[in-house]
Amino acid sequence: MIRRALGTYNIDIGPIETLLASYLHDKDYSQIVLIDDEHTEALCRPKLDLDPSLVITIQPGEQHKSIDTCSIIWRQLIEAQIDRHALVINLGGGVIGDMGGFCASTFKRGIDFIQIPTTLLSQVDASVGGKLGVDLNGIKNIVGLFKDPGAVLIDPGFLETLPVAELRSGYAEIVKHGLIADAQLWKETKTYDLSNINWEDIINRSVAVKQKVVEQDPFERNLRKILNFGHTIGHAVETYYLNGPNHLLHGEAIAIGMICESYLSSRMTTLPESVADEIKSDLLAIYERNDLPDLSVDQLMNLMSNDKKNKSGNINFSLIDRIGSCMWDQVCSLDMIKSSFEFYLAK
């Protein structure tokens, strides 16, 4: 088992049976609630040695990360007479972790919860750092709060249940962690074969980057903003295609965002143009170029204008000034943002 301490809680990496038993050993919860989705119900729940008081299973997918689904969860907690001394266990990817944690943190002004992330994306990113929230009016995570879990229990074995596309999606956050804070990690991610990786090691190293940043800036006042590299444009692209036929996975959209924002970095910081070209080439070797059909940059700008990082009407970016180093609160012009998409689409 690997243990990392972050604030008031631990991030443990190892077999889930051992991790969960260890966490519950000295606890005296009145009830245990398990929140999962239809995928983790079948593929992951059987690995838990657990007899919960209540199981809440929701439909999978970002489109269900909403206040409406929260209402369903809250009502079931009320109907089951769950009290303030209960524990909520969130078993799933980022949607379950974000929404389950949000529901637990607001129910009866807050009950304990732990995260058991089952996707690569949630293991290296979404479950770590205490960010919780849901989407509203098509804007990702616009309603939420910061609240630490009781623990994050990461079992790399769950990755065996994922299709390759989902592994590749989560891998984008590992790549991002290398680009913003660990040049050696970035160098290695370019050469990995996703079918042959020591996941425990790479998850631990990726989590270490986020842990170090969050410890210094838990509430995203300054340094933590670097974790948003690739996400200002990436989230807008993801939202733009969320409910259409050209739906993108989170990591696929973030890969587009990282390429575009590498271009912006080469215009706004000391990042050489040659390095932006290298990043583009390396990312396109992992994430196939998307022609972004029917893309409206004006609509994307409208989505970006609602980004939580913005201030005084400016769209703020986190941009890298070299591999392994990142700056935040960088304001780019509309023309420059449009040019970044031309850079991405150019063959």
Solvent accessible surface area in square Angstrom, and as a share of the most:
residue,aa,sasa,rsa
1,M,129,0.58
2,I,48,0.24
3,R,126,0.46
4,R,63,0.23
5,A,61,0.47
6,L,6,0.03
7,G,69,0.67
8,T,125,0.73
9,Y,9,0.03
10,N,47,0.24
11,I,0,0.00
12,D,7,0.03
13,I,0,0.00
14,G,3,0.03
15,P,75,0.47
16,I,0,0.00
17,E,83,0.37
18,T,81,0.47
19,L,2,0.01
20,L,6,0.03
21,A,65,0.51
22,S,60,0.39
23,Y,28,0.11
24,L,40,0.20
25,H,158,0.71
26,D,109,0.57
27,K,81,0.34
28,D,141,0.73
29,Y,48,0.18
30,S,62,0.40
31,Q,37,0.16
32,I,33,0.17
33,V,0,0.00
34,L,1,0.01
35,I,2,0.01
36,D,0,0.00
37,D,15,0.08
38,E,91,0.41
39,H,114,0.51
40,T,9,0.05
41,E,68,0.31
42,A,69,0.53
43,L,98,0.49
44,C,2,0.01
45,R,64,0.24
46,P,102,0.64
47,K,69,0.29
48,L,16,0.08
49,D,131,0.68
50,L,42,0.21
51,D,136,0.71
52,P,30,0.19
53,S,71,0.46
54,L,32,0.16
55,V,51,0.29
56,I,1,0.00
57,T,50,0.29
58,I,12,0.06
59,Q,101,0.45
60,P,33,0.21
61,G,29,0.28
62,E,29,0.13
63,Q,107,0.47
64,H,46,0.20
65,K,6,0.02
66,S,29,0.19
67,I,58,0.30
68,D,111,0.57
69,T,13,0.07
70,C,0,0.00
71,S,28,0.18
72,I,88,0.45
73,I,0,0.00
74,W,57,0.20
75,R,141,0.51
76,Q,55,0.25
77,L,1,0.00
78,I,110,0.56
79,E,134,0.60
80,A,39,0.30
81,Q,148,0.66
82,I,2,0.01
83,D,49,0.25
84,R,144,0.53
85,H,131,0.59
86,A,0,0.00
87,L,0,0.00
88,V,0,0.00
89,I,0,0.00
90,N,2,0.01
91,L,0,0.00
92,G,3,0.03
93,G,12,0.12
94,G,17,0.16
95,V,28,0.16
96,I,2,0.01
97,G,10,0.10
98,D,17,0.09
99,M,1,0.00
100,G,0,0.00
101,G,0,0.00
102,F,15,0.06
103,C,1,0.00
104,A,1,0.01
105,S,11,0.07
106,T,59,0.34
107,F,14,0.06
108,K,92,0.39
109,R,222,0.81
110,G,21,0.20
111,I,6,0.03
112,D,72,0.38
113,F,3,0.01
114,I,0,0.00
115,Q,7,0.03
116,I,0,0.00
117,P,3,0.02
118,T,2,0.01
119,T,26,0.15
120,L,0,0.00
121,L,35,0.17
122,S,2,0.01
123,Q,0,0.00
124,V,0,0.00
125,D,22,0.11
126,A,29,0.22
127,S,7,0.05
128,V,2,0.01
129,G,5,0.04
130,G,4,0.04
131,K,72,0.30
132,L,13,0.06
133,G,1,0.01
134,V,0,0.00
135,D,15,0.08
136,L,82,0.41
137,N,139,0.71
138,G,38,0.36
139,I,38,0.19
140,K,18,0.08
141,N,37,0.19
142,I,61,0.31
143,V,49,0.28
144,G,42,0.40
145,L,60,0.30
146,F,73,0.31
147,K,95,0.40
148,D,60,0.31
149,P,6,0.04
150,G,32,0.31
151,A,4,0.03
152,V,0,0.00
153,L,1,0.01
154,I,0,0.00
155,D,8,0.04
156,P,23,0.14
157,G,25,0.24
158,F,0,0.00
159,L,7,0.04
160,E,158,0.71
161,T,44,0.26
162,L,31,0.15
163,P,82,0.51
164,V,88,0.51
165,A,43,0.33
166,E,57,0.26
167,L,21,0.10
168,R,72,0.26
169,S,3,0.02
170,G,0,0.00
171,Y,3,0.01
172,A,0,0.00
173,E,0,0.00
174,I,0,0.00
175,V,0,0.00
176,K,2,0.01
177,H,0,0.00
178,G,0,0.00
179,L,0,0.00
180,I,3,0.01
181,A,44,0.34
182,D,39,0.20
183,A,51,0.39
184,Q,96,0.43
185,L,0,0.00
186,W,9,0.03
187,K,125,0.53
188,E,44,0.20
189,T,2,0.01
190,K,73,0.31
191,T,112,0.65
192,Y,70,0.26
193,D,83,0.43
194,L,30,0.15
195,S,102,0.66
196,N,120,0.62
197,I,24,0.12
198,N,103,0.53
199,W,36,0.13
200,E,70,0.32
201,D,57,0.29
202,I,1,0.00
203,I,0,0.00
204,N,26,0.13
205,R,59,0.22
206,S,0,0.00
207,V,0,0.00
208,A,28,0.21
209,V,14,0.08
210,K,13,0.06
211,Q,19,0.09
212,K,133,0.56
213,V,7,0.04
214,V,7,0.04
215,E,92,0.41
216,Q,114,0.51
217,D,6,0.03
218,P,61,0.38
219,F,104,0.43
220,E,32,0.15
221,R,172,0.63
222,N,67,0.34
223,L,42,0.21
224,R,2,0.01
225,K,31,0.13
226,I,8,0.04
227,L,14,0.07
228,N,18,0.09
229,F,0,0.00
230,G,0,0.00
231,H,13,0.06
232,T,1,0.01
233,I,0,0.00
234,G,0,0.00
235,H,36,0.16
236,A,5,0.04
237,V,0,0.00
238,E,7,0.03
239,T,19,0.11
240,Y,50,0.19
241,Y,12,0.05
242,L,23,0.12
243,N,130,0.67
244,G,33,0.31
245,P,137,0.86
246,N,54,0.28
247,H,89,0.40
248,L,11,0.06
249,L,43,0.22
250,H,30,0.13
251,G,0,0.00
252,E,50,0.22
253,A,0,0.00
254,I,0,0.00
255,A,1,0.01
256,I,6,0.03
257,G,0,0.00
258,M,0,0.00
259,I,2,0.01
260,C,0,0.00
261,E,0,0.00
262,S,0,0.00
263,Y,25,0.10
264,L,0,0.00
265,S,0,0.00
266,S,16,0.10
267,R,109,0.40
268,M,69,0.31
269,T,24,0.14
270,T,114,0.66
271,L,4,0.02
272,P,69,0.44
273,E,104,0.47
274,S,77,0.50
275,V,29,0.16
276,A,2,0.02
277,D,74,0.38
278,E,70,0.31
279,I,0,0.00
280,K,26,0.11
281,S,70,0.45
282,D,33,0.17
283,L,0,0.00
284,L,37,0.18
285,A,89,0.69
286,I,40,0.20
287,Y,12,0.04
288,E,158,0.71
289,R,64,0.23
290,N,37,0.19
291,D,95,0.49
292,L,6,0.03
293,P,52,0.33
294,D,131,0.68
295,L,39,0.20
296,S,32,0.21
297,V,31,0.18
298,D,96,0.50
299,Q,105,0.47
300,L,0,0.00
301,M,33,0.15
302,N,95,0.49
303,L,41,0.21
304,M,3,0.01
305,S,62,0.40
306,N,62,0.32
307,D,24,0.12
308,K,113,0.48
309,K,24,0.10
310,N,35,0.18
311,K,148,0.63
312,S,106,0.68
313,G,79,0.76
314,N,67,0.34
315,I,20,0.10
316,N,10,0.05
317,F,2,0.01
318,S,1,0.01
319,L,0,0.00
320,I,0,0.00
321,D,28,0.15
322,R,146,0.53
323,I,40,0.20
324,G,19,0.19
325,S,21,0.14
326,C,17,0.10
327,M,74,0.33
328,W,83,0.29
329,D,62,0.32
330,Q,33,0.15
331,V,68,0.39
332,C,11,0.06
333,S,60,0.39
334,L,75,0.37
335,D,107,0.55
336,M,48,0.22
337,I,0,0.00
338,K,72,0.30
339,S,33,0.21
340,S,0,0.00
341,F,5,0.02
342,E,117,0.52
343,F,33,0.14
344,Y,3,0.01
345,L,62,0.31
346,A,54,0.42
347,K,192,0.81
